Amino acid sequence: MGCFAEHQFGLPAAPTMRAPYQRPGPDTFPMNIIVNEELKAYIDPLTPEEYEALERSILAEGCRDALMLWDEVLVDGHNRHAICQAHGLPFQTTQSTLFKSLEDVHLWMIDQHLGRRSVSDFQRGVLALRKREIMGARRVRAQAPANSDTTTEVADGSANTPPWEDSEPSIQAGSAAPLASREDIAKAARLSSSQVVLIEKIQKQAAPEVVAALKSGAISLNAAAAVASLSTQEQVAAAVGGTDELKQAAKRVREAKRKPRTTSDELGDQEGVEASESSSTFDEVKALKKRITQLEKENDGLRKQVLNLLEKSSRVA
């Protein structure tokens, strides 16, 4: 994948951090190359068009860049290796002296892909979270008692230590910056903290079918996180329904979250109506009191008139 830009456009690929090599590698067709599936998982597969373009270029010009190995483990050049193997083409290999453990290989590959513009936001977030996980495990081991470290080295030595002896410390172990906070992860992945939160939610809750739709570009990061709120059965059903159904499912989740706000608005409207009705009732009471006062005055006037008439009647008699 590293030489794709060179083969396609005849231009140097985007600058990446290259490891120092132990030998320039005139070897072709090594006896055994191990493709580690965990390492291969870091690589976003090329689109059919990109793969065909790389294949045409290698068939026409050969594989110009050597494949990078750590012992027999393939570190860089998975697509080139697959194409050369499929067509029986020769290729060169180089051994890296940078790595002292398989963890070093993981961290190196993560940093390589974090720096590539072609890697999606979701994949960069996943890589940065994986880097935090590896470095956290390293810190735990470093803080453990010396005898525990010795036991761990003996237990893991056969799986993670290359066949040659080298007393130099691991470059990755010393130079890698800790990812202590979500902000650190966001900075490493060139994302916002809110995007990291969405990616963590997708990793924990999303069904594989939803993750596949996100990786293919069928739905956005926000939509995938919304769908991940549903049950696994609902997620799978939405994914089976296709892109439109996934988007509709995300829309339903968002609308469901807005309902409490709508209810609050309705309560506010109801309170407004009640306040208006209360104000109207107050005005009516005030008018009635005023009318009662007028009637009382009129009643007093009538009473006086009756008394005057009675007095006149008594005088005449």
C-alpha positions in Angstrom: 0.0 0.0 0.0 3.0 2.3 0.7 4.0 2.5 -3.0 0.5 2.9 -4.4 1.0 6.7 -5.1 4.3 6.0 -6.7 2.9 3.4 -9.1 -0.3 5.3 -9.9 1.0 8.8 -10.4 4.8 8.4 -10.8 5.3 10.7 -7.8 6.7 10.0 -4.3 4.2 8.8 -1.8 3.2 11.0 1.1 6.1 11.1 3.6 6.0 8.4 6.2 8.3 7.4 9.1 10.5 4.8 7.7 12.3 2.3 9.9 16.1 1.8 9.6 16.9 -1.4 7.8 19.4 -4.1 8.7 20.1 -5.0 5.1 19.0 -3.5 1.8 17.5 -6.8 0.9 18.4 -8.3 -2.4 16.4 -11.4 -1.4 13.6 -12.4 -3.6 10.9 -14.9 -2.7 11.9 -15.5 1.0 11.4 -19.0 2.1 8.5 -18.0 4.5 6.7 -14.7 5.0 4.1 -14.6 7.8 1.1 -12.4 7.3 -0.1 -11.6 10.8 -3.9 -11.0 10.7 -3.8 -8.6 13.6 -1.3 -6.4 11.7 -3.2 -6.7 8.5 -6.3 -5.5 10.2 -4.8 -2.1 10.6 -4.9 -1.6 6.8 -8.0 -0.3 5.2 -8.5 -2.5 2.1 -8.1 -0.8 -1.2 -11.1 -0.3 -3.3 -11.4 -2.6 -6.4 -10.4 0.3 -8.6 -7.3 1.1 -6.5 -6.3 -2.5 -6.3 -6.6 -2.9 -10.0 -4.5 0.2 -10.6 -1.8 -1.0 -8.3 -1.9 -4.5 -9.9 -1.5 -3.0 -13.4 1.4 -0.9 -12.3 3.2 -3.8 -10.7 2.6 -6.1 -13.7 4.0 -3.4 -16.0 7.0 -2.1 -13.9 7.5 -4.8 -11.2 7.4 -4.2 -7.4 9.9 -1.4 -7.0 9.6 -1.0 -3.2 11.0 -3.8 -0.9 8.6 -5.4 1.5 9.5 -4.7 5.1 9.8 -7.7 7.5 10.4 -8.2 11.2 12.0 -11.6 11.2 9.5 -13.4 9.0 6.5 -11.2 9.8 5.3 -8.9 7.0 5.1 -5.4 8.4 4.7 -3.2 5.3 3.6 -4.1 1.8 0.6 -6.4 2.2 -1.1 -5.5 -1.0 2.1 -5.7 -3.0 2.9 -9.1 -1.5 -0.6 -10.4 -2.4 -0.3 -9.2 -6.0 3.3 -10.6 -6.5 2.3 -13.9 -5.0 -0.8 -14.1 -7.2 1.2 -13.5 -10.4 4.5 -15.2 -9.4 6.5 -12.0 -9.5 9.7 -11.4 -7.7 10.0 -8.9 -4.9 12.7 -7.7 -2.5 12.6 -7.7 1.3 14.3 -5.7 4.0 14.7 -6.5 7.7 13.9 -3.7 10.3 16.1 -3.3 13.3 13.7 -0.8 14.9 11.4 -3.4 16.5 12.2 -5.3 19.6 8.7 -6.8 20.2 5.5 -7.4 18.3 4.1 -4.4 20.2 6.7 -2.2 18.6 5.4 -3.4 15.2 1.9 -2.6 16.2 2.8 0.9 17.3 4.8 1.6 14.2 2.0 0.5 11.9 -0.5 2.5 13.9 1.6 5.7 13.6 2.1 5.1 9.9 -1.7 4.9 9.2 -2.5 7.7 11.5 -0.4 9.9 9.3 -2.1 8.9 6.1 -4.8 11.2 4.6 -6.6 8.3 3.0 -7.5 6.8 6.3 -11.1 7.5 7.4 -12.0 9.4 10.6 -13.4 6.2 12.1 -10.3 4.2 11.4 -8.0 6.9 12.8 -10.0 6.9 15.9 -9.9 3.1 16.2 -6.1 3.2 15.7 -5.5 5.9 18.3 -7.7 4.0 20.8 -5.7 0.8 20.1 -2.5 2.7 20.6 -3.7 3.9 24.0 -4.5 0.3 24.9 -1.0 -1.0 24.0 0.7 1.9 25.8 -1.4 1.5 28.8 -0.5 -2.2 29.1 3.2 -1.2 28.8 2.9 1.3 31.6 1.3 -1.4 33.8 4.1 -3.8 33.1 6.7 -1.0 33.7 5.2 -0.3 37.1 5.1 -3.9 38.1 7.8 -5.4 40.4 11.0 -6.4 38.8 10.4 -10.1 39.3 7.0 -9.8 37.5 8.8 -8.2 34.6 11.3 -11.0 34.4 8.5 -13.6 34.5 6.6 -11.8 31.7 9.8 -11.6 29.5 10.4 -15.3 29.9 6.8 -16.1 29.1 6.5 -13.7 26.1 10.0 -14.0 24.8 9.5 -16.7 22.2 6.5 -15.0 20.7 7.6 -11.3 20.7 11.4 -11.3 20.5 13.3 -11.6 17.2 15.9 -14.2 16.7 18.8 -11.8 16.9 20.1 -10.3 20.1 20.1 -6.5 20.5 20.7 -4.6 23.7 19.4 -1.3 22.4 16.1 -0.1 23.9 13.0 0.0 21.9 12.6 3.3 20.1 8.8 3.1 20.2 8.9 2.5 24.0 10.9 5.6 24.6 9.5 8.1 22.0 5.8 7.3 22.0 3.8 10.1 23.7 1.2 8.9 26.3 -2.5 9.1 25.4 -3.7 9.9 28.9 -6.9 11.7 28.0 -9.6 11.8 25.4 -8.1 15.1 24.2 -4.8 13.3 23.6 -6.5 10.6 21.6 -8.4 13.3 19.5 -5.1 15.1 18.8 -3.3 12.0 17.7 -6.2 11.0 15.4 -6.8 14.5 14.2 -10.4 14.4 15.4 -12.5 16.3 17.9 -13.2 14.9 21.4 -16.8 14.5 20.5 -15.9 12.3 17.5 -13.7 10.1 19.8 -16.8 9.7 22.1 -18.8 8.5 19.1 -16.1 6.1 18.0 -15.9 4.6 21.5 -19.6 4.1 21.5 -19.6 2.4 18.0 -16.8 0.1 19.1 -18.7 -1.0 22.3 -22.2 -1.2 21.0 -22.4 -1.3 17.2 -23.2 -4.6 15.4 -20.5 -5.7 12.9 -23.0 -5.0 10.0 -23.3 -1.4 11.1 -19.5 -1.0 11.4 -19.1 -2.5 7.9 -21.6 0.1 6.6 -19.6 2.9 8.3 -16.3 1.7 6.9 -17.8 1.4 3.4 -19.0 5.0 3.6 -22.7 4.1 3.4 -23.5 6.0 6.6 -21.8 8.8 8.6 -20.1 8.6 11.9 -23.0 10.3 13.6 -25.5 8.0 12.0 -23.6 4.9 13.0 -23.4 6.1 16.6 -27.2 6.7 16.6 -28.0 3.3 15.2 -25.6 1.7 17.8 -28.1 2.9 20.5 -30.6 0.2 19.2 -30.7 -3.4 20.1 -28.4 -5.8 18.1 -31.4 -7.3 16.3 -32.7 -3.8 15.3 -29.2 -2.8 14.1 -28.8 -6.0 12.0 -32.3 -5.5 10.5 -31.5 -1.9 9.6 -28.2 -2.9 8.0 -29.9 -5.7 6.0 -32.3 -3.1 4.8 -29.5 -1.1 3.2 -28.3 2.5 3.4 -31.7 4.1 3.4 -33.0 2.0 6.2 -29.9 2.7 8.3 -30.4 6.4 7.8 -34.1 6.1 8.7 -33.1 4.2 11.8 -30.7 6.9 12.8 -33.3 9.5 12.2 -35.8 7.7 14.4 -33.3 7.5 17.3 -32.6 11.2 17.0 -36.3 12.0 17.0 -36.9 9.8 20.0 -34.3 11.8 21.9 -36.0 15.0 21.0 -39.4 14.0 22.3 -38.7 15.0 26.0 -37.8 18.5 24.7 -41.1 18.6 22.7 -43.0 17.6 25.9 -41.3 20.4 27.8 -42.4 22.9 25.1 -45.9 21.6 25.3 -45.9 22.0 29.0 -44.7 25.6 28.6 -47.5 26.3 26.1 -50.0 24.8 28.5 -48.7 27.0 31.4 -49.0 30.0 29.1 -52.6 29.1 28.3 -53.4 28.7 32.0 -51.7 32.0 32.8 -53.8 33.7 30.0 -57.0 32.1 31.4 -56.1 33.2 34.9 -55.5 36.8 33.7 -58.8 36.8 31.9 -60.6 35.6 35.1 -59.0 38.3 37.1 -60.2 40.9 34.7 -63.7 39.6 34.9 -63.7 39.6 38.7 -62.4 43.2 38.7 -65.2 44.2 36.3 -67.8 42.5 38.5 -66.5 44.3 41.6 -66.8 47.6 39.8 -70.3 46.8 38.8 -71.3 45.9 42.3 -69.9 49.2 43.6 -72.0 51.0 41.0 -75.1 49.1 41.9 -74.6 49.8 45.6 -74.4 53.5 44.8 -77.6 53.3 42.8 -79.3 51.4 45.6 -78.3 54.2 48.1 -79.7 56.8 45.8 -83.0 54.9 45.5 -83.2 54.5 49.3 -82.8 58.2 49.8 -85.5 58.9 47.2 -87.9 56.5 49.0 -87.2 58.3 52.4 -87.9 61.7 50.8 -91.2 60.5 49.5 -92.2 59.1 52.9 -91.5 62.4 54.6 -93.5 64.4 52.1 -96.4 62.0 52.5 -96.4 62.4 56.3 -96.5 66.1 56.1 -99.5 66.2 53.8 -101.4 63.9 56.2 
